[in-house]
């Protein structure tokens, strides 16, 4: 890892500092979008998806702050756990936060945060526990790329360019334009995140990972298109995991990493 200004023996102290900085970074994404939403310059549909697109990648980038000791992943996990508790509290009416509601609900109803938004935060907890990028694995970065960038752009592009020709099951409304956005966003965000972390982790070879990420993005797009309403925050990461398992067992040169980052 690249950062431990406090020096040897004080890794846990810096873990705590990194955790606080991570919370601030993610909070800024939400608060800025909430402020923009209040101005009326962007609709709730756009602001909630902007949060969806950037919250997980920004959180992932804060992993760079941790010193990489045995406790780093657990301190990192605390950040999304706090947001899970916050979303649950807001959704149940126990906590008031207008910026969060404005940023992440379509109708302004706090109860909306108990569905897709809460699932999103829960998935970030799971990914951080199993696939914190140290020891080296890009799995979490690809999941975040598809979950955040792909799914977020799918909604924005689908609403703007999808027209009236929609398809889907279980109440979902998908469009071909939205699926194109899903594919493009999944690949772009996954590749950019891996490119950033490749500056520190030499094993993240961008040339070798190009095709695997492309295939994963395509499969994630198909799964998202077939997912019922409000469950794609679970099905898309699961699709990424299944593809990586298949790569490990049948095409190991495509994925020369351990399944878990322990």
C-alpha positions, 0 to 999 in steps of 0.5 A: 500500500502507498500511504502510512504517514504515521510510520511503522507501528502506527498502522491502526492509527492511520487506518482510523484516519483513512476511515474518517477521510473515506466517510467524508469523501462519500458524504461529499458525493451525497451532499453535493448532489442533494444541494444540486437537487434542491436548486432544481437544475437536475431531476431526482432521477438524475441526482440519485443515479449520479450518487449511484454512479460515483459513491462506490468508485469514490469509496474504492479510491479511498482504499488507497489511503489505508496502510494495508495492515491486517485490519485495513479491510475491517476499518474500510468496511465500517464506512459502508456499514455506517451508511447501511445503518443511516439509510435504514434509519432514514427509511424508517423515519428514525433519522432526518437527512433532507440531502440524502432523501433528495439525492437518492429518492425519486419521489422524496419519500424516505422509505425509498431508501429501504430498497435499492439504495440500501441494497447498494450499500449492503453490497459495498459492505460485502465487496469490501470484506471479500475483495478489498484490493490488498492482497491484489485482486481486481474483483471488487473494482470490477463489481463496483464498475458494473454495479455503479457505473454500468447500472447508473448510466443504464438508467440515465441513458435509458430514460433520455434515449430509450423511447417507449420501446421497453422490455423487462420482467418483474416490473422492470422497464429496460430499453436497448439504449439503457442496456448499451449504457450499462455495457459502456459504463460497466467496462469504462468504470471497471477499466478506469478503476483497475487502471488507477490501482495498476499504478500500485499493483503491477499484477493489474495488467491492463492489456491482459485484463481488457478481454476479461473485463469486456466479457464480464461487462457484456454478461453483466449487461445481459443479467441487468436486462433480465433482472426484476425490479429492485434486485439488480444491485444483487444480480449484477455483482453475482454475475461478475462473481460467477464469471470470475469463477469460470475464468479461474477454473476454465481460463486461468490466464484470463484471471490470474488472481485468487478468488478472495482477497485474504 
